[in-house]
Amino acid sequence: MLELTLPVRQTILRIKTTVLTEGKVEIVAPQLLAGEAVEILILLPEPSNVERRSALDILAEAPGQRLFKTAEEVEAYLQQERQAWER
């Protein structure tokens, strides 16, 4: 005896939300009926392999780095450069 199974039609409701404190997630969907059983799937974002670094860390690794620690050092350097141009 051959038994045919009819395909089940499912509706997928896709909602993006933000995780609240203590890992709580709130979903508001007027089309859901009170007392209705639903299945919830949570898709986590792909882990990023890129290390987040501060701008100061990036500048510290750059060629030449930070040549000056104070505004006075910058002024002294600019003054020397201006004098060299005048020669």
RAFEN-V757816 format. One line per field, one symbol per residue. psi: psi as a letter, one per 20 degrees, with the letter a starting at -180 (. if undefined). A space follows every 50 residues. Layout:
psi: ???
//
This chain:
psi: pppppqqppqppoopprppaqkjqpppoohipppipprppppoqqpppip ppqqhhgghhiqphbohqirhhhgggghgggghhhi.
//
